[in-house]
Amino acid sequence: MRITPPHKIYISNSPIHGYGVFAGETIYPGEVIEETPIFDLGIEKGQISSLMIDYRFNWPQGVECDSQVLSWGYGSLYNHSEHPNAFWRSNMERGTFEFVATKQIEIDEEVLVWYGDVGYWQDGRTKIDVV
């Protein structure tokens, strides 16, 4: 399998939280921003663990997941928004995540995804602040 590194994005300090992913060029609706390989953390479904809790994803994407994974590349640096301009999806055939634009993202605009509802924020966390 060959994965080509993204060329339209860069990492910088985010006004939302820590680092974030930003558009270095205009990104168009439906465009795959980045494809990332994944790394299985070995956390069983329903197991409570704080391991990499702020950076892990459900695999496959969604509530009915089989495992918890890390997304390589820039995957774990996309910040959350209630009004995202991108989403991620599982590519089951390739065993990767794809981050895809839902609307046009302008140069220097942060690429934002929706992490999930209250269930996401409660998963394995002992204290949550949902705003």
C-alpha positions in Angstrom: 0.0 0.0 0.0 1.2 3.5 -0.8 0.0 6.6 1.0 0.9 10.0 -0.4 1.7 12.7 2.2 -0.8 15.6 2.2 0.4 18.8 0.4 -2.4 21.2 1.1 -2.2 21.4 4.9 0.2 22.4 7.7 0.3 22.3 11.5 0.3 25.4 13.6 -0.8 26.7 17.0 -4.6 26.7 17.2 -6.7 29.3 19.0 -9.0 26.3 19.9 -6.6 24.0 21.6 -2.8 23.3 21.3 -1.9 22.5 17.7 -4.3 22.3 14.8 -4.4 21.4 11.1 -4.7 24.4 8.7 -5.2 24.8 5.0 -2.1 25.9 3.1 -4.1 26.0 -0.1 -7.8 26.1 -0.8 -9.4 22.8 -0.1 -12.7 22.0 -2.0 -15.8 20.2 -0.8 -15.5 16.4 -1.1 -11.7 16.6 -1.4 -9.7 14.1 0.6 -7.4 16.3 2.7 -5.4 13.5 4.2 -5.3 9.7 4.3 -3.7 8.3 7.4 -2.6 4.8 8.5 -3.9 3.6 11.9 -2.3 1.9 14.9 -4.4 -0.4 17.1 -4.0 0.5 20.8 -5.2 -3.0 21.9 -8.1 -1.5 23.9 -11.1 -3.8 23.9 -14.6 -2.6 23.2 -16.1 -1.3 26.5 -12.7 -1.3 28.3 -12.0 1.9 30.2 -8.6 3.3 29.6 -7.0 6.7 29.7 -4.3 5.6 27.2 -4.0 8.4 24.6 -7.6 9.4 25.4 -7.5 12.8 23.7 -5.9 11.4 20.5 -7.6 8.0 19.8 -10.4 7.1 17.4 -13.0 4.4 17.2 -12.3 1.9 14.5 -14.2 1.6 12.3 -15.5 5.2 12.6 -18.8 5.4 14.5 -20.5 4.1 17.6 -20.3 0.4 16.7 -16.5 0.2 16.7 -14.3 -2.9 17.2 -11.2 -1.2 18.6 -9.5 2.1 19.6 -6.7 3.3 17.3 -4.3 6.2 16.8 -4.3 8.0 13.5 -0.8 8.6 12.2 0.0 11.6 10.0 -1.8 14.7 11.2 -4.9 12.7 12.1 -4.7 13.2 15.9 -4.2 17.0 15.5 -7.6 17.9 13.9 -9.5 19.9 16.5 -13.2 19.5 17.3 -16.0 21.8 16.3 -19.8 21.8 16.6 -19.6 23.4 13.1 -16.9 21.3 11.3 -15.7 21.9 7.8 -14.4 18.3 7.4 -15.1 14.8 8.6 -13.2 11.5 8.8 -14.2 8.1 7.5 -12.9 4.6 7.7 -11.4 3.1 4.5 -11.9 -0.5 5.4 -10.2 -1.9 2.3 -7.0 0.1 3.0 -7.1 0.1 6.8 -6.8 3.9 6.9 -8.8 7.0 7.9 -9.6 9.7 5.3 -10.2 13.2 6.3 -12.6 14.9 3.8 -13.7 18.5 3.4 -17.4 19.1 3.7 -17.2 22.7 2.4 -14.6 25.0 0.9 -11.7 25.6 3.3 -9.7 28.7 2.6 -5.9 29.3 3.0 -4.9 29.5 6.7 -8.4 28.4 7.9 -8.3 25.6 10.5 -9.6 22.2 9.4 -12.1 21.1 12.0 -14.0 17.8 12.6 -16.8 16.7 14.9 -15.5 14.2 17.5 -18.9 13.0 18.6 -21.8 13.6 21.0 -21.8 13.4 24.8 -21.1 9.7 24.6 -17.7 10.5 23.0 -16.8 12.9 25.8 -17.7 10.5 28.5 -15.8 7.5 27.0 -13.1 6.6 29.5 -13.0 10.1 31.1 -13.6 10.6 34.8 -14.3 14.4 34.5 -15.8 16.1 31.5 -16.7 19.7 30.6 -18.9 19.7 27.5 -19.5 23.2 26.2 
